[in-house]
């Protein structure tokens, strides 16, 4: 089979058997399809909050090249270290690792389609379902993938039905820099946008045709969302909350004054995977009627 990924055709004659996992997002799909045992090496953070006990045990059993992330939440790893493992598939391309360098030695790599550098359209929950279907084809687990898609669709529909008729509210999804630095927001091309819409909120940055971008405190105060969803890659959620609460003038934000703030790990929003449906349910459970 051939998968067109970021404009590049990647061909597989057989399902991958030696996978190097350089991002945490594929784990729930691979676990549900029963192919997590094909992972022979991992690198980066795999926070246990994402997974059930069985999945965490399976992840911990995989040798790790390191879990250190830079302040922006990105993994840094050399190409040579990956090549030494002789994988037949690499999932994720951290900074410093190129598809071309891996291809030169016969190693195939796939990046989540919404993380491609160009040609990406606005993200929806269909991207979640499409990615699950693609993994089902890649690992020859088509029936398992179809069952997972049906389950995810039912869960999304359940939230939509639950919020129907609720009063209109606004929200913003941010990625603050702990310890000081830029604050990033998610526009209408991100997975965070359909999450908010499905949970019954209007994204205050729905007018921005970008996935993620830097924002000023003044602009955030001007838009003044009713609730805030704060994303982070690892570490203490309290520090993430404080990173926003301590911004100059943050006390003027309605969400901060009301304590209407949810901190959750990055993959509960981005990229679109089954974890995005978990993130949707977390938003609804925190801010929905009766919560």
Secondary structure, 3 states (H helix, E strand, C coil): CEEEECCEEEECCCCCCCEEECCCCCHHHHHHHCCHHHEEEECCCCCHHHCCHHHHHHHHCCCECCCCECCCCCEECCHHHHHCCCCCEEECCCECCCHHHHHCCCCCEECCHHHCCCCCCCCCHHHHHHHHHHHHHHCCCHHHHHHHHHHHHHHHHHHHHHHCCCCCEEEEEEEECCCCCCEEEECCCCHHHHHHHHCCEEECCCCCCCCEEEECHHHHHHHCCCEEEEEECCCCHHHHHHHHHCCCCHHHCHHHHHCCEEEEEHHHCCCCCHHHHHHHHHHHHHHCCCC
